[in-house]
C-alpha cells in the first residue's frame, strides 16, 4: 500500500497555448503510465475539475513509497515535463503528500509538535 504521493496541480491553460497544453498533458499521462508500468510508482490518478472559482483546474496524484516519490521527483524526464507544463498552464505546483499507512506516522509528528508548543 502506498504511503506517499506527489500531488501535481494546475490551473487554467495559458490563452493561446491550448493546443500545446493538450500535447504536454498527453506527454505527462504517458510518463505517469510508464512510471506505473515499470514499478517506479504504485499507481496514479488524474482528476479534471469543473470551473469553481479558485483557479484549480485539475490534478494528478502519483502514489508510491516515499522513496519512489522522491526518486520520481528528481528524475530529469519528470522535471522536463513540469518545465513544459509551466509554460502552458497557470499555477502549476507539485506537493509532497502523505497517504494511507503513512498517515499515522505523520499524525504522530503533528501530535508531538503540539506537545512541544503547548
C-alpha positions in Angstrom: 0.0 0.0 0.0 1.2 3.5 -0.9 2.3 5.7 2.0 3.3 8.8 0.0 2.4 10.7 -3.1 3.1 13.6 -5.4 0.1 15.9 -5.8 0.6 17.8 -9.1 -1.9 20.6 -9.5 -2.5 23.1 -12.3 -4.8 26.0 -13.1 -6.2 27.4 -16.4 -4.5 27.0 -19.7 -2.5 30.0 -20.8 -4.5 31.8 -23.5 -3.1 30.9 -27.0 -1.4 27.8 -25.7 -4.4 25.5 -25.7 -3.1 23.1 -28.4 0.3 22.9 -26.8 -1.3 22.3 -23.4 -3.1 19.2 -24.8 0.2 17.9 -26.2 2.0 18.4 -22.8 -0.9 16.8 -21.0 -0.6 13.7 -23.2 3.2 13.6 -22.5 2.6 13.7 -18.8 0.0 11.0 -18.9 2.4 8.8 -21.0 5.1 9.4 -18.5 3.0 8.5 -15.5 1.8 5.4 -17.3 5.5 4.5 -17.9 6.3 5.0 -14.2 3.4 2.8 -13.1 4.2 0.0 -15.7 7.9 0.0 -14.7 7.1 -0.1 -10.9 8.5 3.3 -10.3 5.2 4.3 -8.7 2.3 2.1 -7.4 -0.4 4.0 -9.3 -1.6 7.4 -10.4 -4.9 9.1 -10.8 -5.8 12.3 -12.8 -8.8 14.5 -11.8 -10.2 17.2 -14.0 -12.3 19.8 -12.2 -15.3 21.9 -13.3 -14.9 25.6 -13.0 -15.4 26.7 -9.4 -13.7 30.0 -8.9 -10.4 29.2 -7.1 -8.1 28.6 -10.1 -7.5 24.8 -9.7 -8.4 23.1 -12.9 -7.1 19.6 -12.2 -4.5 17.5 -10.5 -2.7 14.2 -10.8 -1.9 12.1 -7.7 1.1 9.8 -8.1 1.1 7.1 -5.4 4.0 5.1 -4.1 6.5 4.9 -1.2 8.3 8.0 0.0 11.4 6.7 -1.7 9.6 6.1 -5.0 8.1 9.6 -4.9 11.4 11.2 -4.1 13.1 9.3 -6.9 10.4 10.4 -9.5 10.6 14.0 -8.3 14.3 14.1 -9.0 14.1 12.5 -12.5 15.1 14.5 -15.5 12.1 13.4 -17.5 9.7 14.5 -14.7 11.4 17.9 -14.4 11.3 18.4 -18.2 7.5 17.7 -18.4 7.0 20.1 -15.5 9.0 22.8 -17.2 6.9 22.4 -20.4 3.7 22.3 -18.4 4.7 25.5 -16.5 4.8 27.3 -19.9 1.2 26.3 -20.9 -0.8 26.4 -17.6 -1.1 28.8 -14.7 -0.5 27.8 -11.1 1.5 24.6 -11.7 2.6 23.0 -8.4 4.0 19.8 -7.0 3.4 19.0 -3.4 4.6 16.0 -1.3 1.6 14.1 0.1 1.2 11.5 2.9 -1.2 8.7 2.2 -2.6 5.5 3.6 -0.2 3.8 6.1 1.8 7.0 6.3 -1.0 9.0 7.9 -0.5 7.6 11.5 3.3 8.5 11.4 2.5 12.0 10.1 -0.1 12.5 12.8 2.4 11.3 15.5 4.8 14.0 14.3 2.0 16.6 14.5 0.9 15.4 17.9 4.5 15.7 19.2 4.7 19.2 17.8 1.5 20.2 19.6 3.0 18.9 22.8 6.2 20.9 22.2 4.3 24.2 21.8 1.5 23.7 24.4 
